[in-house]
Amino acid sequence: MITRTRLAAGACALLAALAAGMAFPAGASAGEPTGEDAPKVDLVLDVSGSMRTRDIDGGTRMAAAKQAFNEVLDATPEEVQLGIRTLGADYPGDDRKTGCKDTAQLYPVGPLDRTEAKTAVATLSPTGWTPIGPALLKAAGDLDGGDGSKRIVLISDGEDTCAPLDPCEVAREIAAKGIGLTIDTLGLVPNTKMRQQLSCIAEATGGTYTSVEHTEELTDKVNQLVDRAADPVVTPVATEGADACAKAPALKSGLYTDREEFGQQRWYRVDVEPGQELRASVSIGADRAVNPSYGVLLRAVTVHGREIVRGEAAGNGRTDVLSTGLRYPKAENDDDAAAEAVCLQVTNSFSVASGVKTTPGLPLELTVDVVDGPGDSDDVAAFGLGRGWWLLGLLVLVGFLAGLLWGWLSRWRFAIWRTN
């Protein structure tokens, strides 16, 4: 009985391993890192007078920010060069012209001395105005130079008080320079006007906006963004999907970006030769406040509209990016030896409340990789599981025969025991 149980457990483990190979195929390389410079992050913190408000976990907004910064500094990867810039930290007066120049580099962008950075953060006290636009311009200068990734993380509890230097226009100006700088924004206890402004800043550079109401949320999100900066930099290619398969742009292996309106369909075309495998994945970022319950669908279809395979994912508002993917191996023994045009359809079901801007569309990132079909022994699909179920049937048959053999041996041993 014990041996039989072990045999069953072993068979289950083997099947589980094969299933894992199907569910989590080896990742495809869709782009190459650009440059070897260290990633840079500039944390831009609002230290205006409103940060004295006590409405985050029983303490002030400034206390929550300080606690989050201390934990983030402890967790910052060694390879990341990090700096801290403040806005509204030094001028307590009423002169608007002077207050709108109140931004300073608290800790320079470079190799991180955690003790020194924490000491600098501890000295902060809520003081003055909220010059977000001027602070973003200065922060872009803090990150100037190098080919590594560059990211500004802006934490604010209110909208800019120094217009007409509109922070959204500043963000668009930074994006237009083409220096690969991303601005992510976090709003502390947000209101509608602040949410709109911070969302606009983020979407201008392909960044994300997140509302935060608890210290732990702030810590987790800033840590996530700093860690994201350490990921290898891949330069995406801007493309524009069509509204139908027949008009779709032809793509090769690579990383592509696009914008997709709410509820819109985008089509792209990829040629797949016999013996090759198409691997595609798509990510759509919620760069503004969206309603909960949404989804993303990625379909591979023929030019005649027949669905080949699909990938889909659903979200409930707990993440700012939703991703899905698919694989399609084209057999070498297909009757048609010519390349097959496969159309990729991307559809989303995001929606927004009234008052939230719907243009431009949501940022979309599409990875396409066309590789040689599986042929190595370490690839589960090489055994045919990716193209059929004969291996699974063989395993079931072997298990059945092993069970019969074990049952016969058990009865034979029992008969010998009774005889003796």
C-alpha positions as CSV (number, residue, x, y, z in Angstrom):
1,M,0.0,0.0,0.0
2,I,2.8,2.4,0.9
3,T,4.7,1.6,-2.3
4,R,1.6,2.1,-4.3
5,T,1.1,5.5,-2.7
6,R,4.6,6.5,-3.5
7,L,4.2,5.5,-7.2
8,A,1.0,7.6,-7.4
9,A,2.8,10.5,-5.8
10,G,5.7,10.2,-8.2
11,A,3.4,10.2,-11.2
12,C,1.6,13.2,-9.9
13,A,4.9,15.0,-9.3
14,L,6.0,14.3,-12.9
15,L,2.7,15.5,-14.3
16,A,2.9,18.6,-12.2
17,A,6.4,19.4,-13.5
18,L,5.2,18.9,-17.1
19,A,2.2,21.2,-16.4
20,A,4.5,23.8,-15.0
21,G,6.6,23.6,-18.1
22,M,3.5,24.4,-20.1
23,A,2.1,27.1,-17.9
24,F,5.4,28.9,-17.4
25,P,7.4,28.6,-20.6
26,A,10.9,30.0,-20.9
27,G,10.9,33.8,-21.3
28,A,11.8,35.3,-24.6
29,S,14.3,38.0,-25.0
30,A,12.6,40.8,-26.8
31,G,15.1,43.6,-26.6
32,E,18.6,44.3,-25.4
33,P,19.7,46.6,-22.6
34,T,20.9,49.9,-23.7
35,G,24.0,51.2,-22.0
36,E,25.8,50.0,-18.9
37,D,25.5,53.1,-16.7
38,A,24.0,52.7,-13.3
39,P,20.2,53.4,-13.0
40,K,19.4,56.8,-11.4
41,V,16.4,57.7,-9.2
42,D,15.5,61.2,-7.8
43,L,12.9,61.1,-5.1
44,V,11.1,64.5,-5.1
45,L,9.3,65.2,-1.9
46,D,6.7,67.9,-1.2
47,V,7.6,69.6,2.1
48,S,5.0,72.4,1.9
49,G,3.1,73.6,4.9
50,S,0.1,71.3,4.2
51,M,2.4,68.3,5.0
52,R,1.7,69.1,8.7
53,T,-1.8,67.8,8.4
54,R,-2.4,64.8,10.7
55,D,-4.5,62.4,8.7
56,I,-2.2,59.4,7.8
57,D,-2.4,56.6,10.4
58,G,-2.8,59.1,13.2
59,G,0.3,61.1,12.4
60,T,1.3,63.9,10.0
61,R,1.9,63.4,6.3
62,M,5.5,64.5,6.9
63,A,6.0,61.8,9.5
64,A,4.6,59.2,7.1
65,A,6.9,60.4,4.4
66,K,10.0,60.3,6.7
67,Q,9.2,56.8,7.8
68,A,8.7,55.6,4.3
69,F,11.9,57.2,3.1
70,N,14.0,55.6,5.9
71,E,12.7,52.1,4.9
72,V,13.2,52.8,1.2
73,L,16.8,53.9,1.8
74,D,17.5,50.6,3.7
75,A,16.1,48.6,0.8
76,T,17.6,50.5,-2.1
77,P,19.6,48.1,-4.4
78,E,23.4,48.7,-4.3
79,E,23.5,49.4,-8.1
80,V,21.0,52.2,-8.0
81,Q,22.2,55.8,-7.7
82,L,19.6,57.6,-5.6
83,G,19.1,61.3,-4.8
84,I,16.5,63.3,-2.9
85,R,15.1,66.7,-3.9
86,T,12.6,68.8,-1.9
87,L,10.1,71.4,-2.9
88,G,8.7,74.0,-0.4
89,A,11.2,73.1,2.3
90,D,13.0,76.4,2.9
91,Y,10.9,79.5,2.4
92,P,8.2,80.2,4.9
93,G,7.1,83.6,3.7
94,D,4.3,84.9,1.6
95,D,6.2,86.2,-1.5
96,R,5.0,84.0,-4.3
97,K,7.9,84.7,-6.6
98,T,10.4,83.6,-4.0
99,G,8.3,80.7,-2.8
100,C,8.0,79.3,-6.4
101,K,11.8,79.0,-6.5
102,D,11.9,76.9,-3.3
103,T,13.4,73.6,-4.5
104,A,16.7,72.2,-3.5
105,Q,18.8,69.0,-3.8
106,L,18.7,67.5,-0.3
107,Y,20.9,64.6,-1.2
108,P,22.8,64.4,-4.6
109,V,22.1,61.6,-7.1
110,G,24.9,59.1,-6.7
111,P,26.2,56.2,-4.7
112,L,24.0,56.0,-1.6
113,D,25.3,56.6,1.9
114,R,22.3,55.5,3.8
115,T,23.3,57.1,7.1
116,E,23.9,60.5,5.5
117,A,20.7,60.4,3.5
118,K,18.6,59.4,6.6
119,T,20.2,62.3,8.5
120,A,19.2,64.7,5.7
121,V,15.6,63.5,5.7
122,A,15.4,63.8,9.5
123,T,16.0,67.6,9.2
124,L,12.9,68.3,7.1
125,S,10.1,70.3,8.4
126,P,6.9,71.4,6.5
127,T,7.4,75.0,5.4
128,G,6.2,76.7,2.3
129,W,4.8,76.6,-1.2
130,T,4.3,73.7,-3.7
131,P,6.4,74.5,-6.8
132,I,6.0,71.2,-8.6
133,G,6.8,72.5,-12.1
134,P,10.2,74.1,-11.1
135,A,11.1,71.0,-9.0
136,L,10.5,68.7,-12.0
137,L,12.7,70.8,-14.2
138,K,15.5,70.8,-11.6
139,A,15.1,67.0,-11.0
140,A,15.5,66.3,-14.7
141,G,18.8,68.2,-14.5
142,D,19.8,66.1,-11.5
143,L,19.5,63.0,-13.7
144,D,21.3,64.4,-16.7
145,G,23.9,62.2,-18.5
146,G,24.4,58.5,-18.9
147,D,22.5,55.8,-20.7
148,G,21.1,54.0,-17.7
149,S,17.4,54.2,-16.7
150,K,16.3,57.5,-15.2
151,R,13.3,57.9,-12.9
152,I,11.7,60.7,-10.9
153,V,9.4,59.7,-8.1
154,L,7.2,62.7,-7.1
155,I,5.4,62.5,-3.7
156,S,3.0,65.4,-3.1
157,D,-0.1,66.1,-1.0
158,G,-1.5,68.9,-3.2
159,E,-1.5,70.5,-6.6
160,D,1.1,73.0,-7.8
161,T,0.7,76.5,-6.5
162,C,3.1,78.2,-9.0
163,A,1.2,78.2,-12.3
164,P,1.5,79.4,-15.1
165,L,4.5,77.0,-15.1
166,D,2.1,74.1,-15.6
167,P,3.6,70.8,-14.3
168,C,1.9,68.8,-17.0
169,E,3.5,71.0,-19.7
170,V,6.9,70.6,-17.9
171,A,6.5,66.8,-18.0
172,R,5.6,66.9,-21.7
173,E,8.7,69.1,-22.3
174,I,10.9,66.5,-20.5
175,A,9.4,63.7,-22.5
176,A,9.9,65.6,-25.7
177,K,13.7,65.7,-25.0
178,G,13.8,61.9,-25.6
179,I,16.2,61.3,-22.7
180,G,14.3,58.2,-21.5
181,L,13.2,59.7,-18.2
182,T,10.1,58.4,-16.5
183,I,8.1,60.3,-13.9
184,D,6.0,58.4,-11.4
185,T,3.6,60.3,-9.1
186,L,2.2,59.5,-5.7
187,G,-0.7,61.5,-4.2
188,L,-1.1,61.6,-0.4
189,V,-4.7,61.7,0.6
190,P,-5.7,62.9,-2.9
191,N,-8.5,65.2,-4.0
192,T,-9.9,65.4,-7.5
193,K,-7.8,68.3,-8.7
194,M,-4.6,66.9,-7.4
195,R,-5.3,63.5,-8.9
196,Q,-5.9,65.0,-12.3
197,Q,-2.7,67.0,-12.2
198,L,-0.5,64.1,-10.9
199,S,-2.1,61.7,-13.4
200,C,-1.3,64.1,-16.2
201,I,2.3,64.4,-15.1
202,A,2.8,60.6,-15.0
203,E,1.1,59.8,-18.3
204,A,3.2,62.4,-20.2
205,T,6.3,60.3,-19.6
206,G,4.8,56.8,-19.5
207,G,4.9,56.7,-15.7
208,T,2.2,55.7,-13.2
209,Y,0.1,57.6,-10.7
210,T,-0.9,56.0,-7.4
211,S,-3.0,57.4,-4.6
212,V,-1.7,56.7,-1.1
213,E,-3.5,57.0,2.3
214,H,-1.3,54.8,4.6
215,T,2.4,54.8,5.5
216,E,2.8,51.1,4.5
217,E,1.3,51.8,1.1
218,L,3.7,54.7,0.5
219,T,6.7,52.6,1.6
220,D,5.7,49.6,-0.7
221,K,5.1,51.8,-3.7
222,V,8.3,53.8,-3.5
223,N,10.3,50.6,-3.0
224,Q,8.6,49.1,-6.0
225,L,9.5,52.1,-8.2
226,V,13.1,52.2,-7.0
227,D,13.4,48.5,-7.7
228,R,11.9,49.0,-11.2
229,A,14.6,51.5,-12.0
230,A,17.2,48.7,-11.5
231,D,15.7,46.6,-14.3
232,P,17.7,46.5,-17.5
233,V,16.8,49.3,-19.9
234,V,15.2,48.2,-23.1
235,T,14.4,50.8,-25.8
236,P,10.9,50.2,-27.1
237,V,9.8,51.1,-30.7
238,A,6.8,53.3,-31.0
239,T,4.1,51.9,-33.3
240,E,0.5,52.5,-34.1
241,G,-1.9,49.5,-34.2
242,A,-4.8,49.5,-36.7
243,D,-8.5,49.0,-36.2
244,A,-8.6,45.9,-38.3
245,C,-6.4,42.9,-39.1
246,A,-6.1,43.9,-42.8
247,K,-4.6,47.3,-41.9
248,A,-2.3,46.0,-39.2
249,P,1.4,47.1,-39.2
250,A,3.9,44.2,-39.7
251,L,6.1,43.7,-36.7
252,K,9.3,41.7,-36.1
253,S,10.8,40.5,-32.9
254,G,11.1,43.4,-30.5
255,L,9.5,45.6,-27.9
256,Y,6.8,48.1,-29.0
257,T,4.8,50.8,-27.4
258,D,1.4,52.2,-28.4
259,R,-1.6,54.0,-26.9
260,E,-5.0,52.3,-26.7
261,E,-8.3,54.1,-26.0
262,F,-10.7,52.7,-23.4
263,G,-12.5,49.7,-24.8
264,Q,-10.6,50.0,-28.1
265,Q,-9.1,47.2,-30.3
266,R,-5.6,47.4,-31.7
267,W,-4.3,45.0,-34.4
268,Y,-0.7,44.0,-35.3
269,R,0.6,41.5,-37.8
270,V,3.5,39.0,-37.4
271,D,4.8,36.6,-40.0
272,V,5.6,33.1,-38.7
273,E,7.5,30.5,-40.8
274,P,6.9,26.8,-40.5
275,G,9.0,25.4,-37.6
276,Q,8.9,28.7,-35.8
277,E,7.1,29.7,-32.6
278,L,5.4,33.1,-32.0
279,R,5.6,34.3,-28.4
280,A,3.8,37.5,-27.6
281,S,2.8,39.4,-24.4
282,V,1.1,42.7,-23.8
283,S,0.9,45.0,-20.8
284,I,-1.5,47.9,-20.3
285,G,-0.8,50.5,-17.6
286,A,-3.6,52.2,-15.7
287,D,-1.8,55.6,-15.6
288,R,-4.9,57.4,-14.2
289,A,-7.7,56.5,-11.8
290,V,-9.8,53.7,-13.4
291,N,-12.9,51.8,-12.2
292,P,-12.3,48.4,-10.6
293,S,-12.9,45.2,-12.5
294,Y,-11.1,45.4,-15.8
295,G,-9.4,43.0,-18.2
296,V,-7.0,42.6,-21.1
297,L,-7.4,40.2,-24.0
298,L,-4.6,39.2,-26.5
299,R,-5.7,37.0,-29.4
300,A,-3.7,35.4,-32.2
301,V,-6.0,35.0,-35.3
302,T,-5.5,34.1,-38.9
303,V,-6.1,36.7,-41.6
304,H,-9.5,35.0,-42.2
305,G,-10.5,35.7,-38.6
306,R,-10.1,32.2,-37.1
307,E,-8.8,32.3,-33.6
308,I,-5.6,30.3,-33.0
309,V,-4.9,30.9,-29.4
310,R,-5.6,33.6,-26.7
311,G,-4.3,35.0,-23.5
312,E,-6.4,37.0,-21.0
313,A,-6.1,38.5,-17.6
314,A,-8.5,40.3,-15.2
315,G,-7.8,42.9,-12.5
316,N,-9.7,44.5,-9.6
317,G,-7.9,47.7,-9.0
318,R,-5.0,46.4,-6.9
319,T,-2.3,46.8,-9.6
320,D,-1.4,49.6,-12.0
321,V,-0.4,47.2,-14.8
322,L,-2.2,44.2,-16.3
323,S,-0.4,41.7,-18.5
324,T,-1.1,38.6,-20.5
325,G,0.6,36.5,-23.2
326,L,0.4,33.6,-25.6
327,R,2.5,31.1,-27.6
328,Y,1.8,29.7,-31.0
329,P,4.2,27.0,-32.6
330,K,3.7,26.5,-36.3
331,A,4.4,22.9,-37.2
332,E,7.1,22.2,-39.9
333,N,4.9,19.6,-41.6
334,D,2.1,22.2,-42.4
335,D,0.8,21.8,-46.0
336,D,1.6,25.4,-46.7
337,A,5.4,25.9,-46.6
338,A,5.1,29.7,-46.8
339,A,5.1,32.1,-43.9
340,E,1.8,32.5,-42.1
341,A,0.5,36.0,-41.3
342,V,-0.7,36.0,-37.8
343,C,-2.8,38.9,-36.5
344,L,-2.5,39.9,-32.8
345,Q,-5.6,41.6,-31.4
346,V,-5.3,43.6,-28.1
347,T,-8.6,44.6,-26.4
348,N,-9.1,46.2,-23.0
349,S,-12.1,46.7,-20.7
350,F,-10.9,49.6,-18.6
351,S,-13.3,52.4,-17.8
352,V,-13.1,55.6,-15.8
353,A,-15.4,57.7,-13.7
354,S,-16.7,61.0,-15.1
355,G,-14.2,63.8,-14.9
356,V,-11.2,61.6,-15.6
357,K,-9.5,62.3,-19.0
358,T,-9.8,59.5,-21.5
359,T,-7.2,60.9,-23.9
360,P,-4.5,60.1,-24.7
361,G,-5.2,56.3,-24.5
362,L,-3.7,54.0,-22.0
363,P,0.0,53.1,-22.5
364,L,0.4,49.7,-24.1
365,E,3.6,47.7,-24.3
366,L,3.8,44.7,-26.7
367,T,6.6,42.2,-26.8
368,V,6.9,40.0,-29.9
369,D,9.4,37.2,-30.3
370,V,9.6,34.8,-33.2
371,V,12.0,31.9,-32.5
372,D,12.9,28.5,-33.8
373,G,10.3,25.9,-32.7
374,P,11.2,23.8,-29.7
375,G,13.8,21.1,-30.4
376,D,16.0,20.8,-27.3
377,S,15.5,18.0,-24.9
378,D,15.1,20.4,-22.0
379,D,12.0,22.0,-23.5
380,V,8.8,20.2,-22.6
381,A,7.4,21.1,-25.9
382,A,10.2,19.1,-27.6
383,F,8.4,16.0,-26.5
384,G,5.3,17.0,-28.4
385,L,3.3,18.2,-25.4
386,G,3.1,21.6,-26.9
387,R,1.5,20.1,-30.1
388,G,-0.5,17.2,-28.7
389,W,-1.3,15.0,-25.7
390,W,0.4,11.8,-26.7
391,L,3.0,12.1,-24.0
392,L,0.3,12.5,-21.4
393,G,-1.5,9.5,-22.8
394,L,1.7,7.5,-22.7
395,L,2.3,8.4,-19.0
396,V,-1.3,7.3,-18.2
397,L,-0.8,4.0,-20.0
398,V,2.6,3.4,-18.2
399,G,1.0,4.1,-14.9
400,F,-1.9,1.8,-15.6
401,L,0.4,-1.1,-16.6
402,A,2.6,-0.4,-13.6
403,G,-0.5,-0.7,-11.4
404,L,-1.5,-4.0,-12.9
405,L,2.0,-5.4,-12.5
406,W,2.2,-4.3,-8.9
407,G,-1.2,-5.8,-8.2
408,W,-0.2,-9.1,-9.7
409,L,3.1,-9.2,-7.8
410,S,1.3,-8.4,-4.5
411,R,-1.2,-11.2,-5.0
412,W,1.6,-13.6,-5.9
413,R,3.6,-12.7,-2.8
414,F,0.5,-13.1,-0.6
415,A,-0.2,-16.5,-2.1
416,I,3.5,-17.6,-1.4
417,W,3.1,-16.3,2.2
418,R,-0.1,-18.3,2.7
419,T,1.5,-21.5,1.2
420,N,4.5,-21.2,3.5
